[in-house]
Amino acid sequence: MESILNFLLLAGFLFVVLLFVAYLYVRSHQAKDQRTENGEKNSKETSGPRD
């Protein structure tokens, strides 16, 4: 029984870390999009048509 609880604890911890990393990744990309709108052109990082 303890091994199952340990596994659930580890899985939950990894899931939270994954969410945190994804959140930081999205935030950094949103900041880059704001910078490109203000004048800096990064053609490598922005792909697709901008509306």
Secondary structure as UniProt FT lines:
FT   HELIX           2..37
FT   TURN            38..39
FT   TURN            43..45
//
